[in-house]
Amino acid sequence: MMKTITLLIATMFLTGCQSEQITPYDFAIACESIPNEENAKLRLSEASDDWFQVYEVSEGVYSIMEPYQIQGTISHLIVGSDRAILFDTGIGLLPIKPVVDRITDLPVSVLNSHTHYDHVGGNAEFSSILAIDSDYTHANMEGFEHSRIAEDFVPDTFCNDPPAGVDLATFHTRPWTASRYVEDGEILDLGDRRLEILHVPGHTPDATALLDADNGLLFTGDSFYDAELWLFVPETNLDDYERAISRLAGVERDVKYLLGAHTSARVDAGRLTQVQTAFRKLRSGDFVGEMNPGGRSFLAVDGIEFVTSQQVLDGKQGDTSRGGSGLDTWH
């Protein structure tokens, strides 16, 4: 989960240092800049269509992006010689499986980077789904009714008119079922490619990354992506996130590229160490900014942008057994 339409401008001050201000996210400007600078460096695949833009970011790795909706969600299809993994399935507004079928005819299993609505929307299209075995995940398998995701499905959250035939007033995500549960450290053998599962809770209890060590690729989900980092919702745990980003920063030393779940399909490694340092400053109180007591606060620390809340910074956490859409708020 990454974006919202109305942003609070938070100015943060470090004692004795120059102030830093976050620039409000402007979705209209983002729409005019498709593809963005990072994506423009990549080759657009023939598997793309009017809704999905597909970039071949590395040999056998296809980033399937939904750039015309405010989340800018990216799902990554990782193809081996024997089978493939689809890391996330997008928002589910239009089917993602036909795009996958245009790329490979190998057996495909889904694994979600986490189970917020914008990463599991197409899960119900697939019969083989791997999942983290947590109460949070089980709750999210029930799907998200319209009321929990409605703010992301209004005309202003689309670059152009919404896809024909889609009813924004009733859209919801469908239930799905895991076919097998996976654990931290498990290896997914795709034939000539091996992926290590890294369970990195923090953003959500079931947050997961994938390491393709032989090819120097780290798929980070929403633990890191090339935009403001979402650490706001009741299921977020900052102690866990600090451990997660430290673990991922350690792995980053041995990879070439980071592949997040929003905005940019691929960025050069080296960013996670910056996030780790900025996040520690945020938590330590070195920077003091104007918080929005009743909602989301948008804060910048050393060029890294965070979306958080006073409740999360105070160490509070909601009932994770109830799941979370990624848009749920503190009450």
TILOVO-91225 format. One record per residue (C-alpha): residue in one letter; x, y, z. Coordinates in steps of 0.5 Angstrom, whole numbers, always signed. Example, Ala and Ser with C-alpha at 12.3 -4.5 7.8 and 13.67 -1.06 7.14 Angstrom:
2
  code   east  north     up
     A    +25     -9    +16
     S    +27     -2    +14
This chain:
331
  code   east  north     up
     M     +0     +0     +0
     M     +3     +7     -2
     K     -1    +13     -4
     T     -7    +17     -2
     I    -10    +23     -5
     T    -10    +28     +0
     L     -3    +29     +3
     L     -1    +33     +9
     I     +5    +37     +8
     A     +9    +36    +14
     T    +16    +40    +16
     M    +21    +37    +20
     F    +26    +40    +24
     L    +33    +37    +26
     T    +36    +42    +32
     G    +41    +46    +29
     C    +40    +43    +22
     Q    +37    +46    +16
     S    +29    +44    +16
     E    +27    +39    +11
     Q    +20    +39     +8
     I    +16    +33     +4
     T    +13    +35     -3
     P     +6    +33     -3
     Y     +5    +27     -8
     D     +1    +30    -14
     F     -3    +24    -18
     A     -4    +28    -24
     I     +3    +30    -25
     A     +5    +23    -24
     C     +0    +21    -29
     E     +3    +25    -34
     S    +10    +22    -33
     I     +8    +15    -35
     P    +13    +12    -35
     N    +17    +15    -30
     E    +25    +16    -30
     E    +27     +9    -28
     N    +21     +5    -32
     A    +23     +9    -38
     K    +30     +5    -38
     L    +27     -1    -38
     R    +24     -5    -44
     L    +17     -5    -45
     S    +14    -12    -46
     E    +10    -14    -52
     A     +5    -18    -46
     S     +3    -11    -44
     D     -4     -8    -46
     D     -8     -2    -44
     W     -8     -3    -37
     F     -2     -7    -35
     Q     +5     -5    -37
     V    +10    -10    -37
     Y    +17     -9    -36
     E    +23    -15    -37
     V    +27    -12    -32
     S    +32    -18    -32
     E    +32    -25    -36
     G    +26    -29    -34
     V    +23    -23    -30
     Y    +17    -19    -32
     S    +15    -13    -28
     I     +7    -13    -29
     M     +5     -6    -27
     E     -2     -2    -26
     P     +0     +5    -27
     Y     -6     +8    -29
     Q     -9     +7    -22
     I     -7    +11    -16
     Q     -3     +5    -12
     G     +2     +4    -18
     T     +2     -3    -16
     I     +7     -8    -19
     S     +7    -16    -19
     H    +13    -19    -21
     L    +13    -26    -25
     I    +19    -30    -24
     V    +20    -35    -29
     G    +25    -41    -29
     S    +26    -47    -33
     D    +21    -52    -30
     R    +16    -47    -26
     A    +14    -40    -25
     I    +13    -35    -19
     L     +8    -29    -19
     F    +10    -25    -13
     D     +3    -21    -12
     T     -3    -21    -17
     G     -5    -13    -17
     I    -11    -10    -15
     G    -16    -15    -18
     L    -20     -9    -22
     L    -18    -13    -29
     P    -15    -20    -29
     I     -8    -21    -29
     K     -8    -28    -31
     P     -9    -27    -38
     V     -2    -23    -38
     V     +1    -28    -35
     D     -1    -33    -40
     R     +2    -29    -45
     I     +9    -29    -42
     T     +9    -37    -40
     D     +6    -43    -41
     L     +9    -46    -35
     P     +6    -48    -28
     V     +5    -41    -24
     S     +4    -41    -17
     V     +3    -34    -13
     L     +6    -32     -7
     N     +4    -25     -4
     S     +9    -20     -1
     H     +4    -19     +4
     T     -4    -19     +4
     H     -6    -12     +3
     Y    -12    -11     -2
     D     -7     -8     -8
     H     -3    -14     -8
     V     -8    -20     -7
     G    -13    -17    -12
     G    -12    -23    -17
     N    -11    -29    -13
     A    -17    -32    -14
     E    -15    -33    -21
     F    -10    -38    -19
     S    -11    -45    -16
     S     -4    -45    -13
     I     -2    -40     -8
     L     +3    -40     -3
     A     +2    -36     +4
     I     +5    -35    +10
     D     +1    -38    +16
     S     -1    -33    +20
     D     -8    -31    +23
     Y     -7    -24    +19
     T     -7    -28    +13
     H    -12    -32    +14
     A    -17    -26    +16
     N    -15    -23     +9
     M    -16    -29     +5
     E    -24    -27     +6
     G    -23    -22     +1
     F    -24    -14     +2
     E    -31    -11     +2
     H    -32     -5     -2
     S    -33     -1     +4
     R    -26     -2     +6
     I    -23     +0     +0
     A    -28     +5     -3
     E    -23    +11     -3
     D    -18     +8     -8
     F    -24     +7    -13
     V    -27    +14    -15
     P    -26    +17    -21
     D    -20    +22    -18
     T    -16    +15    -17
     F    -15    +14    -24
     C    -11    +17    -29
     N    -16    +16    -35
     D    -23    +14    -35
     P    -24     +7    -31
     P    -24     +1    -35
     A    -30     +0    -39
     G    -35     -5    -35
     V    -32     -4    -28
     D    -37     -1    -23
     L    -33     +3    -18
     A    -39     +3    -13
     T    -39     -4    -12
     F    -32     -6    -13
     H    -29    -11     -8
     T    -24    -17     -8
     R    -25    -24     -8
     P    -24    -29     -3
     W    -18    -34     -4
     T    -15    -40     -1
     A     -8    -42     +0
     S     -6    -49     -3
     R     +1    -49     +1
     Y     +4    -45     +7
     V    +11    -43     +7
     E    +16    -41    +12
     D    +22    -36    +13
     G    +28    -39     +9
     E    +25    -44     +5
     I    +27    -45     -2
     L    +23    -45     -8
     D    +26    -49    -14
     L    +24    -46    -21
     G    +29    -51    -24
     D    +34    -47    -26
     R    +33    -41    -21
     R    +32    -42    -14
     L    +29    -36     -9
     E    +29    -36     -2
     I    +23    -34     +2
     L    +25    -28     +7
     H    +19    -27    +12
     V    +20    -20    +14
     P    +14    -18    +18
     G    +13    -10    +20
     H     +9     -7    +14
     T     +5    -13    +16
     P     +5    -19    +20
     D     +6    -23    +14
     A    +11    -19    +10
     T    +15    -23     +5
     A    +21    -22     +1
     L    +24    -26     -4
     L    +32    -27     -6
     D    +34    -29    -12
     A    +42    -29    -10
     D    +45    -32    -17
     N    +42    -27    -21
     G    +43    -21    -16
     L    +36    -19    -15
     L    +32    -18     -8
     F    +24    -17     -9
     T    +22    -13     -3
     G    +15    -12     -3
     D    +12     -6     +1
     S    +18     -6     +6
     F    +21     -2     +1
     Y    +19     +1     -6
     D    +21     +7    -10
     A    +16    +12     -6
     E    +14    +14     +1
     L    +14     +8     +5
     W     +7     +6     +8
     L     +8     +5    +16
     F     +1     +8    +18
     V     -4     +2    +19
     P     -6     -1    +25
     E     -3     -8    +23
     T     +4     -4    +22
     N     +9     -6    +28
     L    +16     -1    +28
     D    +20     -6    +32
     D    +19    -11    +27
     Y    +20     -7    +21
     E    +27     -4    +24
     R    +29    -12    +24
     A    +26    -13    +17
     I    +30     -7    +14
     S    +36     -9    +18
     R    +36    -16    +15
     L    +34    -13     +8
     A    +40     -8     +8
     G    +45    -14    +10
     V    +42    -18     +4
     E    +43    -12     +0
     R    +50    -12     +0
     D    +50    -18     -5
     V    +45    -16    -10
     K    +45    -11    -16
     Y    +37     -9    -16
     L    +32     -8    -11
     L    +25    -10    -14
     G    +19     -6    -10
     A    +12     -7    -11
     H    +10     +0    -13
     T    +12     +6    -17
     S    +19     +3    -20
     A    +20     -4    -23
     R    +27     -4    -21
     V    +32     +1    -18
     D    +40     +0    -16
     A    +41     -3    -10
     G    +44     +1     -4
     R    +37     +5     -2
     L    +36     +0     +4
     T    +42     +2     +8
     Q    +39    +10     +7
     V    +32     +7     +9
     Q    +35     +4    +15
     T    +39    +10    +18
     A    +33    +15    +16
     F    +28    +10    +20
     R    +32    +10    +26
     K    +32    +18    +26
     L    +25    +18    +25
     R    +24    +13    +31
     S    +29    +17    +36
     G    +26    +23    +35
     D    +32    +27    +32
     F    +27    +30    +27
     V    +21    +33    +30
     G    +15    +35    +25
     E     +8    +37    +26
     M     +4    +30    +26
     N     -3    +30    +24
     P     -6    +27    +31
     G    -12    +24    +27
     G     -9    +21    +21
     R     -4    +20    +17
     S     +3    +24    +17
     F     +7    +25    +11
     L    +15    +26    +14
     A    +21    +26    +10
     V    +28    +24    +14
     D    +34    +25    +10
     G    +31    +25     +3
     I    +27    +18     +5
     E    +19    +19     +6
     F    +15    +16    +11
     V     +7    +16    +12
     T     +6    +14    +19
     S     +1    +16    +25
     Q     +2    +18    +32
     Q     -1    +11    +34
     V     +4     +7    +30
     L    +10    +11    +33
     D     +8    +10    +40
     G     +8     +3    +39
     K     +1     +1    +39
     Q     -2     -4    +34
     G     -9     -6    +33
     D    -12    -13    +33
     T     -8    -17    +27
     S    -13    -23    +27
     R    -18    -18    +24
     G    -13    -17    +18
     G    -12    -11    +14
     S    -14     -8     +7
     G     -8     -3     +7
     L    -13     +3     +8
     D    -16     +1    +15
     T    -15     +7    +20
     W    -14     +8    +27
     H    -21     +9    +31
